[in-house]
Amino acid sequence: MKLIVLLLAALVCPIFAVEPIRVLVWDEQQPQQKEGYGEKFLGETIAAHLAKLPGFSVKTAKLDEADQGLSDATLDATDVLIFWCHRRVKDQDDARMEAVVKRVMEGKIGFIGLHSTHWGKPFVRLMQERAKADAVKALPEAEHATAKWEFLNDAPYYKGVGRAARITPFVEKGEGNLWKLTLPACVFPVYRNDGMPSHVTTLLPQHPIAAGLPVQWDIPRTEMYGEPFHVPPPDEVVFEEKWDKGEHFRSGCVWQVGKGRVFYFRPGHETYGIFQQEETMRVVENAVRWMSPPIKP
């Protein structure tokens, strides 16, 4: 009897073979990355690491490719998009970035934004959509059908905020049934690029993104970002970073946006080899596995 069961299992298992997670690593490929990564670009370094692991099918894309590396065919063959950008945000094509946003909100792609992607167009747009959903949810139910909305600060790219600035997003009542939503600035009031270490605390050790990571670990050289981070309240904060001069930052945040998942991971400045570190790459690996849509189209 046991032999029959084993034979049946051997016949059935191929039918249910798990398909690899299709990962696309998108990188602006800023020249300064060479300081931290040598011959490979930052995105290529991440892709090379993931490609060595079981269960991943990994490709790279960059800003200067046709369709900016984000054609419909490419996106339709992607389960998780890892995104890094910095100085060329305004060169990102709105239509291509909206194609990313649409698929994330439909639950077809998981989105991982790294470091300065806080101002990347897909991340900003996803935060805007989450802010809109939160604002509607916060209204009295009787006003949902009649409310009219005015959206402010819809293009926050490269616009800083002061320490005393009101934290975005926020809602204010207008005249009649008008509501004004100031959209998230997706930035923070202070940063410091002195290469000093950060100290990471794993706040949710049971979260799948934190699997295999210590409760506390350090990044030897990094740029500092200081709170408050002007984004909608995350559903979960997996990691927090602190610096010896007193700053802190919610450095691993998760949101549900529409039907899709968004994960922002703060570390990753281009001149430091942060994605050559075991812990940071474990975060990325875990996030890819957790964020992959359960059912592929």
Secondary structure as UniProt FT lines:
FT   HELIX           2..12
FT   HELIX           13..16
FT   STRAND          21..27
FT   HELIX           31..33
FT   HELIX           34..37
FT   TURN            38..39
FT   HELIX           42..51
FT   TURN            54..55
FT   STRAND          56..62
FT   TURN            63..64
FT   HELIX           66..69
FT   HELIX           72..76
FT   STRAND          80..84
FT   TURN            87..88
FT   HELIX           89..91
FT   HELIX           94..105
FT   TURN            106..107
FT   STRAND          110..114
FT   HELIX           115..119
FT   HELIX           121..138
FT   HELIX           141..143
FT   TURN            144..146
FT   STRAND          148..152
FT   TURN            157..158
FT   TURN            163..164
FT   STRAND          170..173
FT   TURN            176..177
FT   STRAND          178..182
FT   STRAND          190..192
FT   STRAND          198..202
FT   TURN            205..206
FT   HELIX           208..210
FT   TURN            211..212
FT   STRAND          216..219
FT   STRAND          224..226
FT   STRAND          236..243
FT   TURN            244..245
FT   STRAND          248..257
FT   TURN            258..259
FT   STRAND          260..265
FT   TURN            270..271
FT   HELIX           274..276
FT   HELIX           278..291
//
